[in-house]
Amino acid sequence: MIKVAVLGACGRMGSEVCKTVLTNEDLTLVGACDIVNVGTKIGDVVITDDYKKMVSEGCPDVVVDFSKPFSCEKSEYFLEKGIRPVIGTTGQTPEELETLKGLCDKYKTSAMVIPNFTIGAVLMMKLSQEVAKYMPNCEIIELHHNQKIDSPSGTAVRTAKMIKDVYDKENIEVIKAKGNPDDPARGYHEVGDIHIHSVRLPGYVAHQEVIFGGPGQTLTIRHDSIDRSSYMPGVVMCIRASMERCDFIYGLDKLL
Ligand SMILES: NC(=O)c1ccc[n+]([C@@H]2O[C@H](COP(=O)([O-])OP(=O)(O)OC[C@H]3O[C@@H](n4cnc5c(N)ncnc54)[C@H](O)[C@@H]3O)[C@@H](O)[C@H]2O)c1
């Protein structure tokens, strides 16, 4: 039985994780932390706004973090206590990722930062890597609900990084589009000069298209998360895997 606590337990993702933990036989919910609904219960667990209390009272093996914004300090505290963070919140800086990796090495334990838990989205990224070898010119359009704070999405940036890895490995030079790449309408292009366009509208959940263009043809790979339940098989996979690992993992693709 894996003891799981959830940070950001009352949010859109956190509450779905709590439900999932309560319905999986090998998982038990031992803690829930949020700054809202404090004192109310999820299952048998009372929601607290004090993550240290959540740890001392519930003794979790794993903390799933979907609290917003990301706080590296909390993950550092969990790792120091021998608890494995599985982090879904996006928006970590490169320095924070390095810190988490360093703590995994120091304490010989695991931490996971998973920008996207949907298995379909990870397959979209892997397929994009394959296509990029043959049709390297591409742009990304990501579409999310309008409550999402960060732009571009962690998934879009991760996709661009994975495609850039292909450019580097295969020595591919991409011919840039004419025109000023810094024109605001051309979007974010910090990674591999791949342009990312962010749409934020009510009605969307999480969607992404990777559009490849070649002479006389285009190829689009599209993934749609139409319900937050799409993330849960990946979350459960990570909780279970984190108990077996002693390293820092960035991205669900490392587990597939
Ligand atoms: N990795 C993925 O697959 C994935 C999928 C969807 C969303 N996300 C990311 O997950 C994060 C959460 O998304 P959401 O849609 O559930 O957001 P949300 O706003 O619905 O939930 C965030 C929750 O965190 C709580 N919170 C804020 N400060 C806190 C604190 N100090 N301690 C504890 N809880 C605190 C809020 O009260 C809220 O309930 C975002 O960064 C989002 O981009 C990741």
The ligand as an SDF file (V2000), in Angstrom:
LIG
                    3D

 44 48  0  0  0  0  0  0  0  0999 V2000
    1.2900   17.9080  -15.4650 N   0  0  0  0  0  0  0  0  0  0  0  0
    0.0920   17.8520  -16.0130 C   0  0  0  0  0  0  0  0  0  0  0  0
   -0.2640   16.8830  -16.7110 O   0  0  0  0  0  0  0  0  0  0  0  0
   -0.8530   18.9870  -15.7450 C   0  0  0  0  0  0  0  0  0  0  0  0
   -2.1780   18.9320  -16.1800 C   0  0  0  0  0  0  0  0  0  0  0  0
   -3.0250   19.9860  -15.8850 C   0  0  0  0  0  0  0  0  0  0  0  0
   -2.5480   21.0610  -15.1530 C   0  0  0  0  0  0  0  0  0  0  0  0
   -1.2400   21.0750  -14.7860 N   0  0  0  0  0  0  0  0  0  0  0  0
   -0.6850   22.1540  -13.9600 C   0  0  0  0  0  0  0  0  0  0  0  0
   -1.0690   21.8560  -12.6130 O   0  0  0  0  0  0  0  0  0  0  0  0
   -1.1900   23.0740  -11.8840 C   0  0  0  0  0  0  0  0  0  0  0  0
   -2.5610   23.1100  -11.2100 C   0  0  0  0  0  0  0  0  0  0  0  0
   -3.5640   23.1910  -12.2020 O   0  0  0  0  0  0  0  0  0  0  0  0
   -5.1100   23.2530  -11.7920 P   0  0  0  0  0  0  0  0  0  0  0  0
   -5.8340   23.4660  -13.0560 O   0  0  0  0  0  0  0  0  0  0  0  0
   -5.4680   22.0760  -10.9210 O   0  0  0  0  0  0  0  0  0  0  0  0
   -5.1100   24.5980  -10.9140 O   0  0  0  0  0  0  0  0  0  0  0  0
   -6.1410   25.0380   -9.7800 P   0  0  0  0  0  0  0  0  0  0  0  0
   -6.0240   26.5130   -9.6450 O   0  0  0  0  0  0  0  0  0  0  0  0
   -7.4930   24.4630  -10.0570 O   0  0  0  0  0  0  0  0  0  0  0  0
   -5.5680   24.3380   -8.4780 O   0  0  0  0  0  0  0  0  0  0  0  0
   -4.4600   24.8040   -7.7400 C   0  0  0  0  0  0  0  0  0  0  0  0
   -4.7580   24.5620   -6.2940 C   0  0  0  0  0  0  0  0  0  0  0  0
   -3.5780   24.9140   -5.5360 O   0  0  0  0  0  0  0  0  0  0  0  0
   -4.0560   25.4930   -4.3270 C   0  0  0  0  0  0  0  0  0  0  0  0
   -2.9840   26.2380   -3.6590 N   0  0  0  0  0  0  0  0  0  0  0  0
   -2.5420   27.5010   -3.9020 C   0  0  0  0  0  0  0  0  0  0  0  0
   -1.5540   27.8190   -3.0460 N   0  0  0  0  0  0  0  0  0  0  0  0
   -1.3710   26.7380   -2.2520 C   0  0  0  0  0  0  0  0  0  0  0  0
   -0.5030   26.4610   -1.1740 C   0  0  0  0  0  0  0  0  0  0  0  0
    0.3810   27.3570   -0.7250 N   0  0  0  0  0  0  0  0  0  0  0  0
   -0.5820   25.2370   -0.5750 N   0  0  0  0  0  0  0  0  0  0  0  0
   -1.4770   24.3280   -1.0230 C   0  0  0  0  0  0  0  0  0  0  0  0
   -2.3290   24.5300   -2.0270 N   0  0  0  0  0  0  0  0  0  0  0  0
   -2.2770   25.7270   -2.6370 C   0  0  0  0  0  0  0  0  0  0  0  0
   -5.2230   26.3620   -4.7730 C   0  0  0  0  0  0  0  0  0  0  0  0
   -6.0640   26.7520   -3.7000 O   0  0  0  0  0  0  0  0  0  0  0  0
   -5.9140   25.4220   -5.7540 C   0  0  0  0  0  0  0  0  0  0  0  0
   -6.8810   24.6080   -5.1230 O   0  0  0  0  0  0  0  0  0  0  0  0
   -0.9110   24.1870  -12.8920 C   0  0  0  0  0  0  0  0  0  0  0  0
    0.4390   24.5580  -12.8220 O   0  0  0  0  0  0  0  0  0  0  0  0
   -1.1930   23.5450  -14.2300 C   0  0  0  0  0  0  0  0  0  0  0  0
   -0.4790   24.1490  -15.2880 O   0  0  0  0  0  0  0  0  0  0  0  0
   -0.3990   20.0800  -15.0600 C   0  0  0  0  0  0  0  0  0  0  0  0
  1  2  1  0
  2  3  2  0
  2  4  1  0
  4  5  1  0
  4 44  2  0
  5  6  2  0
  6  7  1  0
  7  8  2  0
  8  9  1  0
  8 44  1  0
  9 10  1  0
  9 42  1  0
 10 11  1  0
 11 12  1  0
 11 40  1  0
 12 13  1  0
 13 14  1  0
 14 15  2  0
 14 16  1  0
 14 17  1  0
 17 18  1  0
 18 19  2  0
 18 20  1  0
 18 21  1  0
 21 22  1  0
 22 23  1  0
 23 24  1  0
 23 38  1  0
 24 25  1  0
 25 26  1  0
 25 36  1  0
 26 27  1  0
 26 35  1  0
 27 28  2  0
 28 29  1  0
 29 30  1  0
 29 35  2  0
 30 31  1  0
 30 32  2  0
 32 33  1  0
 33 34  2  0
 34 35  1  0
 36 37  1  0
 36 38  1  0
 38 39  1  0
 40 41  1  0
 40 42  1  0
 42 43  1  0
M  CHG  2   8   1  16  -1
M  END
$$$$
